[in-house]
Amino acid sequence: MDYKKLKLRYIGYWNTPLLWQGNLIYGLQQLELPNLSLQPFNETIEGHLRLGKLVERFVLYSFKANENIQIIASGAQIQKDQRTLGELDAIINFNSTPIHLEIIYKFYLYNEHTGSGDLEHWIGPNKKDSLVQKLKKLKEKQLPLLHRPETQNFLKQLSINPKRIKQHVLFKAQLFIPWTREASGFTKINQDCIQGFYIKEKEFSNFKHCKFYIPSKLDWLIIPHSNVDWHTYADIQPILLNLLHQQTSPLIWIKHPNGMISKCFVVWW
């Protein structure tokens, strides 16, 4: 894995805020850590990881700089009769309290035509998932795994008293709003998570005088910068149209004539 890009991805992860504070949403308690200084990422990662798994590695790496956190287990698969029931992202000790931690990093777009409440309006770029779907999965499937007898036995093997363990999430997200909407008026979610906007195909012509770059999925984490191979409107348009035809909503960086760089999804829907 490209080491320079790996460091930029880690910085991007680090600078992404929590999606909410405390337990404001669905009663899910965020793991809120004291402000630590950013440590350079100096581990090597072999092979290709999905974005979610890469973020898990980043989270565990960041914990090493916190003397109050000890990592007890990560990626623990809970099984019954050779069948996997689920996976615990991490078991940690934080200030001497054992915690089952689920780690989430998502990209959501605000579509007021989806659902009936503010939380229901946040959907994935390709409309295949949503914030509410993920919250329900956490609440109804992922976190209850802790209470299975098989998991309780696993905790005892780690010398953890199941009655003492707490449950937290570390839920970070990048949010994108319609191009013409102001980045205000959103309830419950942390508005600092708004990282850019999204446009439809017909709106793309408004950016004819800009330059463009399409990052890979893992590079969606990266804070946009100018040191990439920029393309013209004429060059990028057929590539975008092909992706949109496949019902794929790409993330692009837009470099405006004044040098400002925006992060933007172009959606097929």
C-alpha positions in Angstrom: 0.0 0.0 0.0 1.3 3.4 -1.0 3.0 4.8 2.2 2.5 8.5 1.3 -1.2 8.0 0.6 -1.5 5.9 3.7 -0.3 8.8 5.8 -2.7 11.2 4.1 -5.6 8.8 4.6 -4.7 8.5 8.3 -4.7 12.3 8.6 -8.0 12.5 6.9 -9.5 9.9 9.3 -8.0 11.7 12.3 -9.6 15.1 11.3 -13.0 13.6 10.7 -15.3 14.6 13.6 -17.7 12.3 15.5 -21.1 12.3 13.9 -22.7 13.3 17.2 -21.8 13.9 20.8 -22.6 11.8 23.9 -25.6 9.5 23.3 -27.9 11.9 21.5 -28.8 9.5 18.7 -30.5 6.2 19.4 -29.0 6.2 22.8 -25.7 5.0 21.2 -22.8 6.3 23.4 -19.9 7.8 21.4 -16.4 7.1 22.7 -15.2 10.6 23.4 -11.4 10.8 23.9 -9.3 13.7 25.2 -7.6 15.7 22.6 -4.4 14.0 21.6 -1.7 15.4 19.3 -1.7 13.7 15.8 1.0 11.1 15.7 2.5 10.3 12.3 1.3 6.9 11.0 4.3 4.7 10.7 2.9 1.2 10.3 3.0 -0.8 7.1 -0.2 -2.3 5.7 0.2 -5.2 3.2 -2.4 -6.0 0.6 -5.7 -4.3 0.0 -8.2 -3.4 2.8 -11.8 -2.2 2.5 -12.2 1.4 3.7 -14.0 0.2 6.9 -11.2 -2.2 7.8 -8.5 0.4 7.1 -10.3 2.8 9.5 -10.3 0.1 12.2 -6.5 -0.1 11.8 -6.2 3.7 12.1 -8.4 3.7 15.2 -6.4 1.0 17.0 -3.1 2.8 15.9 -4.4 6.1 17.4 -5.2 4.3 20.7 -1.5 3.5 21.1 -0.8 7.2 21.8 -3.2 7.2 24.7 -1.8 5.8 27.9 -5.2 5.3 29.3 -6.3 2.8 26.6 -5.2 -0.8 26.4 -6.3 -2.9 23.4 -7.4 -6.3 24.7 -8.9 -7.8 21.4 -9.8 -6.7 17.9 -11.7 -8.3 15.1 -12.8 -11.1 17.4 -15.2 -13.5 15.7 -17.8 -15.0 17.9 -18.8 -18.5 16.8 -21.3 -21.2 17.6 -21.1 -24.7 16.2 -18.5 -23.6 13.6 -20.9 -20.8 12.5 -19.9 -17.2 12.9 -22.5 -15.2 14.8 -20.7 -11.8 14.3 -17.6 -9.9 15.1 -16.6 -7.5 17.8 -14.6 -4.6 16.4 -12.6 -4.1 19.6 -12.4 -4.8 23.3 -10.4 -2.1 25.1 -9.7 -0.9 28.6 -10.3 2.8 28.9 -9.5 4.3 32.3 -9.6 0.8 33.7 -13.1 0.2 32.4 -13.6 -2.6 29.8 -15.4 -1.4 26.7 -16.9 -3.2 23.7 -16.3 -0.7 20.9 -17.9 -0.7 17.4 -16.1 1.4 14.8 -18.0 3.1 12.0 -16.9 5.5 9.2 -19.5 6.5 6.6 -20.2 8.9 3.8 -23.8 10.2 3.7 -25.7 12.6 1.5 -28.7 14.7 2.6 -31.7 13.9 0.4 -34.9 15.5 1.8 -37.0 13.3 -0.5 -36.0 10.2 1.3 -37.7 9.3 4.6 -39.7 11.6 6.9 -37.3 12.8 9.5 -33.9 14.6 9.5 -32.0 11.4 10.4 -33.8 9.5 7.6 -32.7 12.0 5.0 -29.0 10.9 5.2 -28.3 8.2 2.6 -25.3 6.5 1.0 -24.0 7.9 -2.3 -25.6 5.1 -4.3 -28.8 4.9 -2.2 -27.9 1.4 -1.1 -27.7 2.3 2.6 -28.6 5.0 5.0 -27.7 6.4 8.4 -30.9 5.0 10.0 -30.3 1.5 8.6 -26.8 1.6 10.1 -28.1 2.9 13.5 -30.7 0.1 13.6 -28.1 -2.5 12.7 -25.9 -1.3 15.6 -28.8 -1.2 18.0 -30.5 -4.5 17.1 -27.6 -6.7 15.9 -24.1 -5.6 16.4 -24.2 -4.4 20.0 -26.6 -7.2 21.3 -23.9 -9.7 20.1 -22.1 -8.9 23.4 -24.9 -10.5 25.4 -24.8 -13.9 23.6 -23.7 -16.8 25.8 -20.8 -17.4 23.4 -19.6 -13.9 23.7 -19.9 -14.0 27.5 -17.7 -17.1 27.5 -15.2 -15.3 25.3 -15.0 -12.4 27.7 -14.4 -14.7 30.6 -11.5 -16.2 28.6 -10.1 -12.7 28.5 -10.5 -12.4 32.3 -13.2 -9.7 31.8 -16.3 -9.7 34.0 -19.2 -9.5 31.6 -21.2 -7.4 34.1 -18.6 -4.7 34.1 -18.2 -4.1 30.4 -19.7 -1.0 28.7 -20.6 -0.5 25.1 -19.6 2.5 23.0 -19.4 3.4 19.3 -16.8 5.5 17.5 -19.0 6.7 14.6 -17.3 9.2 12.3 -18.8 10.4 9.0 -18.3 12.8 6.1 -21.6 14.4 5.1 -22.5 16.1 1.8 -25.4 18.4 1.2 -27.1 19.6 -2.0 -25.0 22.1 -3.9 -27.5 24.9 -3.5 -28.3 24.3 0.2 -26.7 26.2 3.1 -24.7 24.1 5.6 -26.9 24.9 8.6 -30.2 23.9 10.2 -29.4 20.2 10.7 -30.5 18.7 14.0 -28.8 16.1 16.2 -25.8 15.5 13.8 -22.5 17.4 14.2 -22.5 20.0 11.4 -18.7 20.0 11.4 -19.0 16.6 9.6 -20.3 18.4 6.4 -17.3 18.1 4.1 -18.7 19.1 0.8 -21.8 19.0 -1.5 -23.3 16.9 -4.2 -24.7 17.6 -7.7 -26.7 15.9 -10.3 -25.4 15.2 -13.8 -27.3 18.2 -15.3 -25.6 20.6 -12.8 -22.1 19.5 -13.7 -21.9 22.0 -16.6 -21.8 24.8 -14.0 -18.2 23.8 -13.3 -16.9 23.9 -16.9 -14.0 26.2 -16.0 -12.7 24.0 -13.2 -10.3 21.2 -13.0 -11.1 17.7 -11.7 -9.7 14.7 -10.0 -11.4 11.4 -9.1 -9.8 9.7 -6.0 -10.0 6.0 -5.4 -12.4 4.8 -2.7 -9.7 4.6 0.0 -8.6 8.1 -0.9 -12.1 9.4 -0.1 -10.5 9.8 3.4 -8.0 12.3 2.2 -8.3 16.0 2.7 -8.2 17.5 -0.8 -4.9 19.0 -1.9 -3.5 20.4 -5.2 -0.7 17.8 -5.7 -2.6 15.5 -8.0 -3.1 15.0 -11.8 -6.0 17.4 -12.6 -8.2 16.9 -15.6 -10.3 19.3 -17.7 -14.0 19.3 -18.0 -13.8 17.8 -21.4 -11.5 15.0 -20.2 -13.6 14.1 -17.1 -17.1 14.3 -18.5 -17.1 11.0 -20.4 -15.6 9.2 -17.4 -18.3 10.6 -15.2 -21.1 9.8 -17.6 -19.8 6.2 -17.8 -19.8 5.9 -14.0 -23.3 7.4 -13.7 -24.6 5.1 -16.4 -23.5 2.2 -14.1 -25.5 3.8 -11.2 -22.2 4.7 -9.4 -22.0 8.1 -7.8 -18.3 9.1 -7.8 -16.6 11.4 -5.4 -14.6 14.1 -7.2 -12.3 17.0 -6.2 -13.1 20.2 -7.9 -10.4 22.8 -8.3 -12.0 26.2 -8.9 -10.3 29.0 -11.0 -9.5 30.8 -7.8 -7.5 27.8 -6.5 -10.1 26.7 -3.9 -10.7 22.9 -3.9 -14.1 21.4 -3.1 -15.1 17.8 -2.4 -18.2 16.7 -4.3 -20.3 13.7 -5.2 -21.9 13.5 -8.6 -25.0 11.4 -8.1 -26.8 9.2 -10.7 -30.2 9.4 -9.1 
